[in-house]
Amino acid sequence: MAGRVGICAVAQTTYERNKWHMRFQGMALDVLESLLEQTGLDFEEDTGIDTSISVSDDVFDARTISDNAMTDVLGAHYRCEEKIAQEGLQAVYYAAATILSGHTDKILIIGHCKESQGQSRNMATHMAFDPFYTRPVGLDFQAAAGLQARAYMARSGVTGEQLARVVERSRRNAQKNPFITDLPAVTAREVLASPMLADPIRELEAYPVSDGCVGLIMASEEVARKVCDTPVWVTGLGNCMDHFFLGDRDLTSNFALKKAAGLAFKRAGIDDPKTAFDLVELSDKFAYQQPMWAEGLGLCDEGAGGRWLDQGGPERMRVNPSGGQLAGNPGILAGLVRAAEAALQLMGRAGDRQVDGARRALAHGVMGPAGQFHTAAILERD
């Protein structure tokens, strides 16, 4: 990509099953104050942050124009404020495009979600479907994932035992992540004994209901070098959306992910994703998605997701040292959290989950039923 855009600061709240004691604004204020402290930036008219991007969703917030209530915290009164809904990594894409266009040189991103406050996360995602043909049969993201998981497992030969080990590893990694505070480790046997949600997906193979907030400050290279000792550069971005109706799609093709990743790799000059990255932060709402998305990203060969798991691919390629989405991040924020976690790794600020010597990372986000919409971002340090 032409020009350089850097991530200068990262902040997160903890991700909990129910943050009943905090409103959206309170979570976001904690994140904002940390970001400003890290960079020394402010909202002064000529020298401060003049563009903000919120990540929120009207259905999960239970209000229309859900970003409207956040403008005070975002410093967005009489300033440029944009909203990203659903797939949080799009905020990084939007910010990079805005900075590279010359529109601004400093952007604040804050995303929030409280999945716990609705009656049901499945009822919220049910609203994403066509009201005449697909809502009446009860489709939601979980049911769609069940259809995709069954088709993928039949095609690839991936087994329930292999996927149970994916969950076991994710929960084990999460024990080193201070932002995951209330999710115990589990064994593969416990995963296999958990109740069925949407055959073949079991309860512990789905990401837990989560509340939390995450934020970044992104800037042009000139500003980034002034406000941050270890800026992380966004060197490649790509996204792609597949068909709306599930019946129009091959659910096992990874069509949108391959297109999104291909664009990001081309822009970053990456020829072989199997050897390109020191770590990968991948959005895995359900356990089967980790090997399936790994195939789509080119981390392993087509149809080889099961062998990749058995041969230690996730550990060898340092996939989700944070625990990933399976350890609990709100669905709409998962891609943004993946970018935040990758940036912390490249800054050398990942604590007990730090990958030694990490210099290049892949962050991935996904939204929509059965992986309809994917985003990929390549992050690098000097």
ZIFEN-V335294 format. One line per field, one symbol per residue. phi: phi as a letter, one per 40 degrees, with the letter a starting at -180 (. if undefined). psi: psi as a letter, one per 30 degrees, with the letter a starting at -180 (. if undefined). burial: # if it has 24 or more other C-alpha atoms within 12 Angstrom, else .. A space follows every 50 residues. Layout:
phi: ???
psi: ???
burial: ???
This chain:
phi: .cgbbbcbabaaccbbcacccbcdcccccdcdccccccbgcabddcbccb bbbbbaaccccfacfccccbccccgbcgbcbbbbbgbccccccccccccc cgcababcbbbaabcccccacccccdcccdccbbcccgcacccccccccc ccccccgcbccccccccdccccccccbccbbbbccbcdcccccccccadb ccdccbccdabiaaabbbacddcdccbacbcbccbaaaaabcdccdccbc cbcfdccccccdccccccgbcbccbcbcabbbcbcbdccccccccccgca cdgbdccdcccgddcccfcfcchgcdchbddccdcccccccccdcccgbc gcccccgcbabbbbbaagcfgcbbbbbbbabc
psi: kklkkkkfkkkllljlfjiffkleeeeeeeeeeeeeeefglagkeffakf kkkkjlkeeefhkliffeffeeefhgkglkklkkkdjfffeeeeeeeeef fgelgkkkkkklkjffflekeeeefefflkfeefefggkaeeeeeeeeee eeeeefgkleeeeefeeeeeeeefffjffjfhjlllleeeeffllkejkg klefgkklkkkakkllkklleeeefefkfikkkjfkkklkkalekefglj fgfheeeeeeeeeeeeefhkejffgfkflkjkjifkeffeeeeeeefgfl lkggeeeeeeggeeeeghkhfffafffjkkeffeeeeeeeeeeeeffggg bfgkjkgkfklkkklkllkhhekkkkkkkll.
burial: #..################..#.##.##########.##.###....### ###########....######.####...##################### ...##############...##.######.........############ ###..######################.###.####.#..##.....#.# #####################.###.##.#############..##.... ###############..#.#..##.######################### .########...###.################################## ..###..########################.
